[in-house]
Amino acid sequence: MDIQNTLTDPVRCVQEFLQEHYDGQSPLLLGYSGGPDSKTLLYTLLECGLKNLHLAHVDHGWRETSAQEAEVLRKEADHLQCPFHSIRLIPPQKGNKENAAREERLSFFRSLFSQFSFQALLLAHQAGDLAETVLKRIFEGAHLPFIEGMDSVGAYQEMPIWRPFLNVERKMIIEFLKNRNLEPIYDVTNLDPVYMRARMRSEIFPFLNQTFGKKIEGNLNLLSHRCSELREYLDRKIEPIFQQVEKTPWGLVVDTRGMERLERRHLIQKLARAESLSLPRTLLEPLLDALERLAIMRKFQSEAGDLICDQGKFFFLRKPDQKLLPKA
C-alpha cells in the first residue's frame, strides 16, 4: 500500500476513519460552511456510503452575501436529503472576533447534540489548519505537551469531535473538487489580513517557506504528533498521582514528592484545567521551584484562591465564594 496516498487521499482517509470509529448506525453532524474543506468532507462522506448525516451551518453575518449563501447550502442539503440546521449570529463589535466565532459555532453544534443522538461532530480541519495551529501555539509560548494542534478524535464539553482530514493536504482537496465539478463557497474573510489565520496563510507561511527553501507545514504537523505522544505519555505517568488527589469543599491537596519537574508541571497544569484555574508561567514556575526544593509553607496567590507548597505537597485553597468544580 502506498503510505503517502493513504495519508493524503480524502476518500481513503475518510473510509479508514469511519471503519475505525463509526458505529455504522448513529447519525453524524457535519459542521458545513460550504467552503472547499467542508464541501470535500461532505461529498467524501457520501461517497463512502454514509446515510445518516445532518449538516449544521453557522452564518456569522460578517459578509453581506452570507445570508444568500446559507440559503444556497440549504437547497443543496435538501437535494442531498441531508437534514439542515442553521443559525445567523450578530457579529461582535469588539474583542477577538475569531475566538468569539469559534465559541458560538461550538455552542450551536452542542445545542444540536441535545436534540439528536449524534455519535460525533465532524469538522473539516485539514493539514494546513493543523500546521497553523501548531505555529500559533509555539509563538504563544505553549508548553510542549500542549503544542499539539488538534486531535483527530477529541471533544468539547463532552461533545465528541472527529477530524478525519488532518493528514489531507489542501492541494488534494482542490483536486477532489475539480475532479467532481463541485463549486465551493469562498469566504473572502479568509484572505483579510485583519485576521490572524489569514495573515498566516497569505504572509507568514509563504515567508517561512521561502526563507527555509521548503514547505514547513509537514514538519509542524509532525511536531504536533510528537507533542501529542508526549502528552499521552505524561498522562499515563501522572495518572496514579492524579487519582490520589484529595478533593474537599475548601479545595484540593496532592503529594508531589518523588516526581520529576516535568511530571509535576503536567500534573499541576492538569489540575488547573480541571479547576478552571489560570496558571501563567510567571506563577507556575516559581510554584514548581518551591515544590522541588520541598519549601515549607510557601504561598502564592491567584484570582481563584491560594496555592500553597509545603514540603512537596501542593494545596489549592479556593476563595470562600468559589464552588467545588467537577473533575474534567
N, C-alpha and C positions, 0 to 999 in steps of 0.2 A: 504493500500500500504506500502511495506517495504521501508522506507525512505533511509536506508543505501544502498540498492540495487539501488534505484533511483539515488543516488549520485555517485555511482561508476561504474555501468554497462555502457560501452561505447555506445552500441546501443541505450539504453534507453535515455542516456544523449543527444545524437545527435537528436533522434526523438523529444524530448521535446524542444530542442533548435531550430530546424527548424520550428516546429509548432509555436513557439513564434516570430521568426524573419524573416524567409524566405518568400518571396512573391510568391513562387511556380513557377515562370517563368524565372526570370533573371538568366544569367549564374553566376556561382561562381568560384573563383580562389583558388586553394589549393596550399600552399607552400609545395612542396613534395621533401623530401630528400631520401625517401626510407627506413629511419630508422624505428625502432619499433613504435614510436608515430605517425608519418605521414602516415605510411602504415596502421596502425589501423584506423586512421581517414578516409583515403581514402575508405577502404572497409566497414566501418560503414555507410558512406555517400551512397555508392552504395546499401548496404542492405536496407537503408531507402528509396530507390527508386529514388534518385537524378539522373537526366538525363543530365542536362546541366552543366558539371563540367570540368574545364580546370586545368591542372597541370603545375606548374612552378617550375623548378629545377635550383638551383644555384650551379655550380661546382667551389668551391673556389680555386681549384688547390693545396690544401695542401698535397695531397697524390698522389702517382704515379698511383694508381688504380682508381682514381676518374673519369677520362675520360671514362674508360671502364664501370664503374658503371652508369654513365649518359646514356650511350647507352643502358644498360640493362633496365633502367627506361623508356627510350623512347619506347622500344619494348613492355614493359608492358602497357604503355599508349595506344599504337596502338591496342593492344589486347583488352583493355577495351573500346576502341573507345572514349578516352578522348583526346582532343587537348593537345599537349605537347609543352611547351615553356622552353627553357634552355639557359643558358649563362655560359661561362667559364671566370673566373676572374684571374688576376695576383696577387698572394699573396703580401701584403705589406712587405717590408724588415725591417721596424722598426715601433715603436708605438704600440698601443693596437690593436692587430690583431682581437680580439673578437669583439670589438666595430666597427672596420672598416668593418668587415664581415657583421655585423648586418645592418649597414647603406647601404652597397652595395646591400644586399638582398632586403631591403625595397625599395631602389631606382629602382631596376629591377622590382619588383612587381608593383610599381607605374607607371612605363613606360607602363606596360601591360594594366593598367586601362585606359590609354589614347587611347588605340586601341579597347577595348571591353567594353561593357556596363555591367560590373560585378556589382552585388549588394554588394559583400564584398569579402575580402581576408580571407580565413580560415587558421589558424595556429594551430598546434597540441600541444601547450604547455599544460602540464598536472600538476597534483597536486604537484609533486616533483619539477618541474620548478618554480612553484609559491612560494613554501617554500624557495627555494634557492634565489630567487629574494628578498623576504622579509628579509631574514637574511643578505644578502649583503647590503641592504639599511640601516638596523639597524646599522651594523658595520661602514657604511659610515657616520652615523650621520644625516640621513634624518629626516625632520620634520614629526611629527605624521601623518598629512593628506596625506603625500606623501610616507609613508612606504608601502602602498598597492602595491602588486607585479604587477599584471596585471588585466585588466578588461576583462570579458568575451565578452563584446561589447565595442570596443574602436575605435581609429582612428589614422592614421599617415598622416599628411599633407592632411587632408580631404579624405583620403582613409579609408573606413570602414574596421575594423579588427574584426573578430569573433574568439573566442577561446572556443569552446564548451566542451573541455576536462579538464577544470581547477579543476573539482571535481573528476576526474578519477585518481585512483592510478596506479602506474607503474605495479603492480602485475596483475591488471585487463587487462592491455594492453598485457602483455606477455601471459596471459591465452587466450585472444581473438585470438592472432596469432597462438598459439599452437592448439587450437580447430579447426582452419580452415586451418591448414598446410601451413601457409604463412611464408615465409622466408624473414626477413628484412635485410637491409644492416647495418652492424655495423661499425660505424666510430671510428677508433682507437684513433683519436684525443680527443674523449670524455673521454678517460682514461688517457690522457697525463697530468701529474701534472703541466706542464708548464702553463696550462690554469686554470683560477680561477674556472670555472664551474666543471672541472674535479677534482680539489682538494676538492671542497665542497662535491662532491659525494663520492669520494674514501677515504677522510681523515676527513674532518670537521664534516659532518653529522654522520658518524659512531662513531666518538669520543664523540659527544654530546649525541647521543642516548645511548651509553654505560655509560656515566657519569651520566645521569639523570635516567637511568634504564627504559626508554620508548622512543618511537619514538616521535620526536618533530615536525615533518612535519605538522601534523594536527593542532597543536596549532599555528604554524606560519601562516598557511592558515587562521585560524580563526582570527588572528590578522590582516591579510590583509583585511578581510571583515569588521572588526570593524573600521579600518582606512579609508576604503572606505566610510563607513557610516558617519564618522566624516567629511571627505572632502565634501560629498554631503550636509551635514547639514550646514557647513560653507559657501559653495557656495550659499545656499539659504539665509543665514543670511546677506551676504555682497552684494548680487545681487542689491538691491536698491541703495547702495552707488556706486557700480561698474558702474551702468548705468548713474550715475551723474558725472562721471569723465569727466573733460573738456579737450579735445584734441585740440592742436593747432600746427601749424608748428614748433614752438620752443620747444614743449614738452607737459606736461600734469600737471594738478592740481586736487587734490581731498581733500575734507574736512573730516578728520577722527574724529572730535570731537564727543564724546558720544559713541565711540566704545570701546569694551574691547580689551585688548592687543592681545588675541588670534585671534580676528576678524581682528584687524589691520595687524597682521603678515600675515594672509591669504590673505588679500586684497593687501598688498604690494607685496607679492610673485606672486599673480595672475597678477598684473600689470607688474611686472618684466618679467614674462614669455611672456606676450603679446608683450612686447617691446624688447624681446631677450636681456634682461639686466641681467647680472650676479650679484647676491647679496650674497656674502659669509656671514656666520654667524657673522664674525667679523665686518661687515658693517651693517647688518640688525638689530642686537640687539641694538647697540647704537642709530641707527635711531629711533627704536621703543621707546627707553628711552626718546629721545627728543620729540617725538610726545606725549607721555604720560605726560610729565612734562609741555606741552604747551610752550616749549622753543621758544625764539624769534630768528629768522633768524639763525638757526644752519645749517651749510652747510657741506655736505660730498661729497667726490669726487669719481667717478667711471670712468672706461675707456670710457663709453658711454656718460658721462656728469655729471652735478652737481645734487645732491639730497639735497633739502632744506626743513627743517621743520620750520614752522612759526606759532606758536600759534595753533597747532593741524592740520594745513594744510600741505599737502605733495606736493612738486613740483619736477618734474623731468625735468631739462633743458638740452636738447641734445646739444652735441657739434655741431658747425656750419656745419660739413660735415655729420652729422647723419640725415638720411631721416626719415620722419614720417612713422612708421610701422603700418600696419593694425591690428585691434583687433583680437586676436587669437580665 
